[in-house]
């Protein structure tokens, strides 16, 4: 491995351009290639960050240590598999693939080739999540709202796979229990896909989670609340703000409520995600969000979509 990690970004649209921006600024990384099927776009981003531009990975002949895949979801399998076959580590944006079957193929291929596979569940790297994580213990009820205004991207997939999947990944990691039942409803309002969705999940631990995701709201809201025995944790993902309140019992006296805002150091989650990916490649360790974790989040999202179809 070279002293500076040689990384390519494949797909430099709305999100991929930010991967390129951050990687180009990292002192131990060389942005070795920018790839986009729209050659003009590749050249624009490549010129901006000092990297050669290509219309396809077929033209990238130089050795690479890693690559970020930020192409449309339908192309995740074909693009990521070709990179893995080169023996190159991959960070693929969420959802990891267009189906659970495709996700499993990627996971198995990476394992067979001994290649690192990471998935871009960026909310895992939100500083507010990192601050709250140690304080979430055996939650009994969770309520999450992830509401956004109408986008110009990701309209090829349901809002479950675009937005709600962030929270499904977090819940799976924080609750640490299997989902035993699902009630869900989804409505296509402005597109042929599901634009607003609500799901109620029951976990084997007894925890119940109520999630709402929308891409047709007037206001942007990204908040989660965890209710657990004698404590409450609130996360504002957008503001990177955490509040914690606890019931403190006094000896023979009336219990009191203590808590307030935690100090959270503001930082760009995508930068933290790429820091972890680069470190994982260098140290030859597992990334914080593995291909298997991405597959599991996709599997749960698929179960919710199936529940909507049967209950609707």
N, C-alpha and C positions, 0 to 999 in steps of 0.2 A: 504494500500500500504506500502511495506517495506521501510526502510530508503534508501536502495540502490535499484534502479529500476532493476528488474530481466528481462533481455532481451535475447531472443533466435534469432539466425540467421539461417534461413532455405535456404540452397543453398549457398555453399561457394566456388563457382567457381571464375572466373576472377574478378567479382565485389563483390560478397558476402564476400570474404576473407578480403576485405578492410572495409566492415561494421564491421566484427568481430574485426579487428585490432583497429579500432577507438573506438568501444564500450568498448573493454577490457581496454583501457587506460583512460576511463572517470571515475573520482573519485566517482561519485554518481550513477554509473551503475555497475551491476554484469552481466558479460557475462555468463548466466545461462546454455546455451546449444548451441551446434553447430550441425546442422542437414544437412545431405547430403545423397542422394540415393547411392552415392559411399562411402561406409563405410570407406575405407582407407583414402579418402580425408577428411572426417569429423574428423577422428582421428588425421590426420596430423595438421589440423587447430586448433582443440581442444587442442592438446598438445602444440602448439605454443603459444596459448593465455590462457591456464589454464582453459579450460572449458570442461565439459563432452561431449562426442560425441555420436550421434545417427544416424541411417540410416533412421529413419522416425519419424514424430511427434507423432506417436502412442506410442513410447517408452518414451516420455517426460511426466513424471507424476508429476513433481514438479510444483508448482504454478508459473505462469509467469505474469508479468505486461504488457509486450509488445513483439512483434516479428517483425523481418525484413524478408521479403520474396524476395529472389533473385534467384528464380528457373526459368527455361525457361518459356517464355510467355504463352505457351499453358497450363501450369499447374498453372498459377496465380489464376484462379477462385477456383479450387478445394482445393489448399493448403491454400489460404487466407480465404476462407469460413469456413474451418474446424477450423482455429484459431479464427475467429470471433465468431463462435458458442461456443467456450470456454470462451467467454467474454474477450478476450485478444486484446489489441490495436495492429494495424497492419500498418506497412509501407511497401508497395509493390512497387517494382521497376517498372519503366515505360517500355512499355505501361502497364497501370493498368490491362488490360486483353486482351484476343485474339480477342475480338469483342466488339462493343458498347453494345450489348445485355448482354454479360457477365459482362461488367463493371457496367451496371445498376443494375444487380442482386447483385453485391458486395455492391454497394452504398446503395441499399434498405435494404440488410441484416444488414449492419453496423448500419443503422438508426434504424431498428427494434430492434436490440439488445442493442442499446445505446453504441456502441463501436466506438472508434476513428479509422478512416481510412485515412491514408496519402499516397501520391504517390510520388515516387522518381524522380521528375523532378529537378535534381541536379543543372541545370544551373540557376534556380531561386535564388540559394544561392551563386552564384559566386559573390565575393566582387565587381567586376567591374560592374555587373548588379545592385547591391545594390547602388553603387555610382551614376550610371547613371539614375536610376529609377526616382528620383524627377525632372530630367531635361528633360524628354521625355513628351511633352505636345502636343496633337493633331497633330501627325506626318502626313505629306501628302504623303511621299514616304519612303519606307523602303527596304533596300537591305541586304540580309543575305546570307553568304556563310559558309557552314559547310562541309568541305572536309576532308576525312581521307584516310589513306592507307588501303589496303585490310586486314580485320581482320580474326581471327580464331574463332570468336564467333558471335552470333546474326545473323547467316546466315539463320535462320529459318523464318525470317521476312523481309519484304521489308525495304529499307533504309528510307522510309517515317516514318515507325513506330520505327526504331532504332535511327536515327539521327535527321531527320527533325522535329520530334514530340517535341523535346526540344524547337525549335524556334516557333512552332505553339502555345505551351503553353505560351511562353513569349509574343508573339504578341497578343494573346487573352487578356492577363492581361494588357498590356501596351496600346494597341489601344482602348480597351473597347468598341468595336462595332461589330456588326454581320457581317459575311462574306456573301456578296450578290452574288458574282460570282467567278468562279475558272477556270483557264486555266492551264493545267498541261501535262507534258510529262515525261515518265520514260522508262529506258532501262535496260534490264537484260544483262549484259556484261560477267561476270565471273560466275554467279550463275543462277539458275532458277528463282530467285527473282529479284525485281527491285534493281539495284546497284547504279544508278545515276538518280536523279529526279530534275525537275524544276517545280515550281508552281508560278503562278501569281494570287494573291488574291486581290479582290476589297471589301472594307468594306463599310458599310452603311454610315460611316462618310465621305467617299470620299477618304480615304487613300488607296493607292495601295502598296502591298508588293510583292517583287520578291525574292523567296527563292530557293537556290540550295543546294542539299545535295548529297554527293558522298562517297562511301567507296572503290573507286578504283583509287584515286588520288595519284600522286607521293609525293605531299607535304600535310602537315596538315594545314588547315586554318579554323579558327572559329571566324568569324567577323560579326558584324552587324553595319549598318549605318542608322541613322534616320535623315531625312530631314524634317524640319518643318519651320513655318514662322519665318524668321529672326534668325534661329539657326540651328546648325548641331551637332549631337552627334554620336560619333564613339566608338564602344566597341570591344576590342580584348579579347575574352573569355579566350583564352589559356594564353596570357601574363598578364591577369587581368589588362588591360590598358584601360583608358577612355580619349578621347579627346573631348572637347566642344568648339565651336566657335559661337559667337553671333554678330549680327549687332547692333552696338550702334549708335543711331542717336544723332547728335549734334544740339544745337539750332542755326539754320540758317547756319550751316556748313556742310561739307561733312561727311557722316557717316563713321565710322571706324569699323574694325573687331577686336574683342578682344576674348581672350580665350587661350586654350592650354591644356596640360595634367592635369588631376585631380590627387590628391594624393589618392592612393588606397592601403589599407593595405592588403598585400598578405595573403591568408588563404585558406586552402583546402575546396572547396565547399561541399564535402561530410561530412566533420566534422560539418560544419554549418547546413547542412540538418539534421544530427542526433541530434545536439544540439536542434534544433527546435522541432523535434519529441519527444525527451525525455521531454523537457519543456512542450509541449502540453499535454503529458500523465500525468505529475505531476500536472499541473495546471488545468487539465480537460477543456482545451480550444481547439478550432479548430486549426489544423496545418496550416502552410503557404500554402501548396498545398494539398487541400482536395481530397477525393475520387471523388467528383463532378467535380473538376477542371481537374483531370486526365481523367475522362470520357469525358469531353468536348474536351480536346486535342485529345483524341482518335477518337472522332466523326469527328473532322475537318480533321484529317489525313485520315480517312476512306472516307470522301467526296473527298479528293484529289486523293486517289487511284481509286475511282469510276470514277472520271473525266478522269484519265489517260486511264482507260479501254474503255470509250466511245469515247474519242477524238483520241485514238490510232488506 
